[in-house]
Amino acid sequence: MKTGNTVSVAMAVCNGKRYLAQQLQSILHQSLVPDEIVICDDASQDSTVEIANAFQRKYPDIINLIRNENRLGASKNFELAIRLSTGTVICLADQDDVWKPEKIQILSTLILNAKQPAGAFANSTITDENLKPTGENHWQIRGFSPALLDFLYGDHLDKLSIFLKRVPAAGHDMAFHSSLKPLLLPFPNLPECHDTWIGLVLALINVWNFTGEELTMFRQHDGNASQSGRNKSLLQQWHEARKSITDDSFAWHTALYRELLARLSSRLAPEVIELVRDRLDHSQRRAAMNTNFARRLPMVLHELQTKRYFYYARGWKSVFQDLFLR
C-alpha cells in the first residue's frame, strides 16, 4: 500500500454478542491491520457494548466505539460509521462474519492501484453458524455465473446491466476510497438500502474493481439481518415473492432509482441515464400492478414484450409472481 494511506473498518452492530468477538479478532489479525475500527452500536440490549468495550480497552488506538441512544436501523447506522471513519480506504464490516487474513490487503490494493478513486468487492464463502462451509459461495447464491462474470470485463453498459438486475456485491465484502463519501452519503431514506445503494452508485460511475477470491466467511444463522446468503427452496421462493408484494419492494426500487438519477445525473453519460430510466420505468410499472387481473394482464404483457422481466428481474418467475401472486 502507498505510504500515507490508512485503512478504516466501518462496523455496524446491534445485539451482536454471539459472534462479535470472533469477528473483531479476525479483523485485528489481518495481514494489513486497520488503522481504526469504528464500531457504531445501534442501541443493543444484550452484552454487545461490553464486548466492544473490552476490545477498546485492549486496542485503544484502533477501536472507536459509538453507542446510539435511539435505534437508527442498519443502513443509517452504517452511514454514521462511514461518516466517522477517517481512513483513506473504508471497509464495511458486519458483526457476525469472519474475515480471512488477507482481505484488507487485497481490497486496499485494488482500490489504491486504481487510476481514480474506486471501490472494490470480493466473493465470500457461505458457512453455517459454526463456520462450516456449505459448498457454495455468495456469487453463486446471487446467480452470478461465469458467463455473467465475463460481462464485468466488458464495457460500462455491460457491467451496469448486471448491477441493475441484482447487485452482485454485498456490504460485507465492500470497500471504497474515502473521497467517494460525498457522493455516497447520505444514504436514501429507505430501509436497509446501504449496500444496494453503494453498489449502484459505484457501478453507475464505473469505478468498481473486484476479485473472485472468497475473502469472508459469510456466516448464516437464525439472526441474520439479510437472507442474501441462503439458497432457497421453491416454497421459500414462493414466500419471498409474496413478501416482496406485501412489502411493496417495487415502490422501494422506484424510490431508489429516482434518488440515483437525482443525485448522479450531472455525472452520467446520456446512454447511462437512459438505461437507469428504463430500469426505473420497469419498477414503476410493477409497483402499479396491485390491481385486479384484468387491468394487470396488459401491464404484464407489456413488460414481457419489452423483455424487461429478463433484463431487470427474475424472468418467468417474476411473470408468474405478477400474474398469480398479487
Secondary structure as GFF3:
##gff-version 3
##sequence-region A 1 326
A	DSSP	beta_strand	7	13	.	.	.	ID=ss1
A	DSSP	alpha_helix	20	28	.	.	.	ID=ss2
A	DSSP	beta_strand	36	41	.	.	.	ID=ss3
A	DSSP	alpha_helix	48	58	.	.	.	ID=ss4
A	DSSP	beta_strand	63	67	.	.	.	ID=ss5
A	DSSP	alpha_helix	74	84	.	.	.	ID=ss6
A	DSSP	beta_strand	89	93	.	.	.	ID=ss7
A	DSSP	beta_strand	98	99	.	.	.	ID=ss8
A	DSSP	alpha_helix	103	112	.	.	.	ID=ss9
A	DSSP	beta_strand	119	127	.	.	.	ID=ss10
A	DSSP	beta_strand	133	137	.	.	.	ID=ss11
A	DSSP	alpha_helix	138	141	.	.	.	ID=ss12
A	DSSP	alpha_helix	146	151	.	.	.	ID=ss13
A	DSSP	alpha_helix	156	165	.	.	.	ID=ss14
A	DSSP	three_ten_helix	171	173	.	.	.	ID=ss15
A	DSSP	beta_strand	174	177	.	.	.	ID=ss16
A	DSSP	three_ten_helix	178	180	.	.	.	ID=ss17
A	DSSP	alpha_helix	181	184	.	.	.	ID=ss18
A	DSSP	alpha_helix	194	204	.	.	.	ID=ss19
A	DSSP	beta_strand	208	219	.	.	.	ID=ss20
A	DSSP	alpha_helix	234	246	.	.	.	ID=ss21
A	DSSP	alpha_helix	249	264	.	.	.	ID=ss22
A	DSSP	three_ten_helix	265	267	.	.	.	ID=ss23
A	DSSP	alpha_helix	270	287	.	.	.	ID=ss24
A	DSSP	alpha_helix	293	305	.	.	.	ID=ss25
A	DSSP	alpha_helix	308	312	.	.	.	ID=ss26
A	DSSP	alpha_helix	316	324	.	.	.	ID=ss27
###
